[in-house]
Each structure stands twice: as C-alpha cells, then as structure tokens.
Amino acid sequence: MRRAVLIVNPFSTEVTRQRVREVKAALERHADVVVRQTERRGHASELAAEAVGEADALVVFSGDGTYNEAINGAAGELPFGFVPGGGASVFPRALGLPRDPVAAAERIGQALEADRTSSISLGRVNERRFCFSAGIGFDAEAVRRIDRRGRDGDGRRAGNVIFAATVIGVIVENGFRLKPNLSIDGYGRAASLLVNNGRPYTYAGPLAITVSGGAEFEAGLDFVAAREVKPAWIPGLAFRGFRGKLVHDSRVLTGHDLDSFHVRCDEPLPLQADGEDLGDVTEAVFAAERNALHVLR
C-alpha cells in the first residue's frame, strides 16, 4: 500500500480535530497515512522536505498559506494533494476539488491509489514559489493589514469578508485613485500588479474573482496591471476584473502565458504570494516553473 504524509495546520479556519480524523480515515482507505502538524510559520516547508524519501505522496490539510509553504519545501519531489481547510482555500477549489474536506480527501486518496496525477505550473517571484496568485500594490497592502490584525482566540486568521473590506479600505484611503508607481519591462507603467498562475485569482465567498480569463495552471504566467486608477474607472475595472475581461481594456496592461517578466518599483512596495506577505520590494522577477507540481485530484 502507498504511504502518504498528511500535513495539518491546526490553526486553519476549517480544521478541527474531528475533521482531521475524518480526512485521515478517508485517505486511509487508499494509503498508509502519517499525520504531521505544523507548529509555527514556515514549519510546513520543513515537514514537506522531510517527507521526500519517506512517502509516496504529500497531502496538505490547511489554508493557502500552508500550501505555499509546502510547495516551497518539496514541489517536484512528490505528488501533492490539497485538502481545503482555510477560509477560502483558493488552490484546491481552483483545481476542481470538492469544498468538503472529507470528499476532497477521498478524491485525493483514489487518485493516489490509481497513480493518477496531472502536471501543472507553479509561479515564482524572487525565488519564492506560489500556487495561484501574487501581487504588488494594493492587494499586497491588504494582505499585510490582515496579518497585522492578528488571529482570534482560536488562532484563526480573518476571513474573506474582512479581506474584501480591507481591500476596499486601502482604495478609499487613497481617494479612489492609484497613480503609476511601477514599471513592467517591455510593457509600461502601472499602478498595481496582479499575477495569475491559473484562475481564478481568488474567491470572495462563493464568487470567483477571475481577473485574467486566459490563465491556465498548465501554462505560464498571466498578469493584469491597471495603468492608473481613477474614481470613474473603478466600476468598469472591477466588473471586467471579476469576469476576467480586462485583456482588451486600454486602461490595463496585460501579459499571457509568460515564462518570465521583470518589475521595477519607484519606491518599496508590498509584495504578496498566495496571500502571504513577502515584504517590500523595489524589484521583482516573476517566472513560470512549467510542469513543476504533480497534483492528485
């Protein structure tokens, strides 16, 4: 029987002891399972690296931040399964897995037993891998503010509604205006940057926010970057962004299926990847790692 290491973040929004038992039981119908729990930030990367040579597959039951840590620890070394345990869990939802963690674990277990995987690309920014999205500017600032809020009494991070309100707050504080403050080599000046490794970019509850309608997990990177933002532009940009229809908007720079591109900032700007704050940057090199991750789904 195949052997799987199940990495669990006990502080993810939807992770409970009972659900961990149920997810483990679903996987155990198809594989021998060893559970490893994260204890601190960055621990999932260490646990994922340790699983190489110990297991036939790595399954992560958590939110998107822990998925990010795990793929930075062992992407390309083992097949991965992603069980939704966060408030959004964008990545497994985007991969087509059920939102119910037990149903997702059952699907992953069946794929492991049948040796069924699919290869997808990963993004990379300044040598940090990401699963589905990254950004420079207002969305990264919103991520930073969510982190500053800390966690609730159960150790859980603020959810989607608060994140959406925080994004709006950042824009309101800037008077509904964003001026050009970065340059994308070969494309031009922009006020912010959103990078997709697949679609959607994220979710707001059940609603998918597509941003780049042509992005595919099996291809290279896509980006959209508003040249600037004015109050009168916001409704149209937001509507087209939700539907992934920005590619033909003259107010927006776009790139599709790219191997790499280089961004230079006028001043240090916040950078995020998969909802994780990566600090301020003055330059960022984005690249696609094609066929970098073997996914069980």
N, C-alpha and C positions, 0 to 999 in steps of 0.2 A: 504494500500500500504506500502511496506517496505521502510525503511528510511536508507539512506546512507550518510556518511560523506565523502566528496571529499577533500583530502589534496593536495594542489597545491604548488609546488616550482616555483615561478615566474621567477627564475633565471636559471632554467634548459634550456639546449640548444634549445630544440624544443618547449618550452612552450611560447605561445603568448596569448594575451587577446582574440583574435578571436578563437584560438584553445580551450581555457578554456571554452568559451561559447558553442562551438560545442560539446566538451566532456560532459559538463553538460547537454546539450539538449539530447544527446544520452542516458545518464543514466536516465534522467527524463521520458523517455518513459516507464521505468520499475520500478522506485522508486522515492520517495521524496528525494531530494538532498540538502544538506547544504555544501557550499564551505568554506574551511578554508585555508588561505595562510600562508606559513612559512615566518618568518621574520628574522631568524638567525640560525646559526648552532645549531643543537640539538632540534630545535623547533618542528620538526615533531614527535619526541618521546613524547613530552608533548601533542601535539594535538591528537595523536593516543590514549594515555592513557585517555584523556578526552572523547574520543568518546565511550569508553566502557560504556555501560549502557544508552547511548544516541542514538545509532544507531544499525541497524541490520547488517551493513557491513561497511567496510572501503575501500575506493578506493584512490589510490595514483597516481597522475599525476606528474611525475618528472623524475629524473635520478636515478641511482643505489644507490648513497649515501643517498638520502632521503628515498628510500625504506628501506635501512638498519636502518635508524633512526626509521622509523615507526614500523618495526617488533620488534625492541627493546623496543618500547613503549607498544605494545598491541598484540604481537603474541600469539595465542592460545585463545584469548578472543573474537575475531570477525573474520568472514570470510574476506579475503583480495582480492582486485582486483588491478592489476598493469598496469597502462596505460603508454606506452613508451613516455617519454618526454625528455630523455637525449640524448647525442651524440651517445652512444652505447646502453643504456637500455638493458643490457645483460639479466637481470632476466626475464622480460616479453617475450622477444624473445625466451629464452630457455624454457619457459613454453608453447610455441606454439601459443602465441597471435599474432595478426597482428601487423606489424610495424606502420601502420597508427593509430594514437591515437583515432580517432573517431570510426574506425572499431573495435579497441580493446575495447573501452568503450561500444559499442553496444553489443559485445560478453559478456562482464562482466555483463551488465545490464540484458541480457537474462538469464545468469546463476543465478543471484540473484533472479529474478522473479520466476525461476523454482526451486529455492533452490538446485542448482547443484554445489557442491563443491568437490574438491579432496584434500586428506591429503598428505602433503609432509614433509620431514625432514628439519630441519634447522641445520646449523653448529654453534658451539660456540667455541670461543677462549678466554681464560682468562675471562670468563663470558660475553663476548660481542658476541651477535648472529650475524651470517652472512647468506645471502641468497644463494650465489652460489660459492664464492671462497675466499680464504685467502692465504697469503704467507709470508714467512720470507726470506729476502735476496734481490736479485737484482730487483725483480718486486716491492717490497715494497719501495725500494730506488727510483725507477722510479715514483711511486705514490707521494712520498714526493717531488720530484723535480717538478712535475706538480703543486702541491699545492703552491710551492714557486714562480712559475711563476705568481700567482695571477689570476685574471679574467679580461676579456676585458671590454670595456666601457659599455656593456650591462649586466655586472655581470656574464658572462658565462665562464665556465672552458674550458681549452684547449681540443681539440677533439682527436679522435683515432689516426690520423696520427701523431700528435705531441707526443702522448703517446708512440707509436711504436718507433719513432725516439729516444725518451728518454731512452727506454729500451736498444736499441742498443748502445746509448751513454754510458750507465753505463758499459756495457760489454767491449766496446772499451777502456774506461778509465782503465779498469783492465787488459789490454793487452790480451783480449780474453781468460783470464784464471780466474777461480774461484776455490779457494782452499777450502778444507773441513774446516768448521768453526762452525758446529753444530752437535749435536748427537740426533738421534731419538731412544728413549728407545726401545730395543728389535730388532732394525733394523740395526743400524750402523751409520757411519759418512757420512756427506753430505755437499755440498757447498751452497745449497739453498733448499727451500721447497715450493712446490705449492700444495694447498689443494683444492679439489673439493667437493662441496655438491651435484652437479649434473653436467651435461655437456651441452654446452661447458664451458671451463674455462672463456673464454671471446670471443669477436669478434674484428677483425680488418676490419672495414667497413663491407662488406657483408660476409667476410670469418670467419668461425667458427674455433677457436683455441681450440681443444678438450682436449689435454694434457692427460686426463685419460679416456680412451674409455669405461671403465666399470662403471663409476659413474652414479648414478641414484638419482633423487630427492626423491624417495620413500624409499631409503636405507640409509646406514650410510655414513661415510666419506671415500673418497679416497685421496691418496696423491702420488705425484711423487717427487723424490729428487735426483738430479744428485750428484753422489759421489764426482766428481770434474768436471771442465770444462777446456778442452784444445782446442787450436785453431783448430786442426784437427778434433775434435769431434763435433764442433758446427753445421756443415751442417746436419750430421746424426741425432743428437739430435733434432734439430729444425724440420726436416722433420717428424720424428716419433712423436714429440710432437704435431704438427699440426694435425696429423691423429689419435692421441690417441693410438699409437702403442708402447709406451715405456715399457709396462709391462714385456716384455721378453728381454729387453736390460740390459746386465750385468753391464753397467755403471750407472745404475739408481736403487735407492731403491724405492719400491712401496708398498702401502697398499690399501686394498679394503674392503669396507663395514664395516668400523671400528666403534665401539662405542666410543673409545677414544684412544689417544696416547699422549705421553709427549715428548717435545723437549727441549734440553738444549743447549744454545749458549756459545761459547768460550768467547765472548765479546758481549756487547749490539748490537743487530742487529734490523733493522727496520721491523715492522710488519704491514701488511695491511689486511683489510677485506672489501670485496665488493668495492675495490678502495678507501677506507678511511684509512688515515694514523693513526695508533694507537700507534705511538711512538716506542721507542726502548725497546727491551725485552732481558733478559738473560734466561728466561724460558717461555714456552707457553704450556698450556694444551688445547688440541683440543678435542671436544666431539660432538657427534651427538645427537640432540633432535628429536627423531623419532615422526612422526605424530604431529609435533608442529604447523603447519600452515595449515589452511583451505583456499584453493585458489579457487577463482571464475575464470573460464576460459572456 
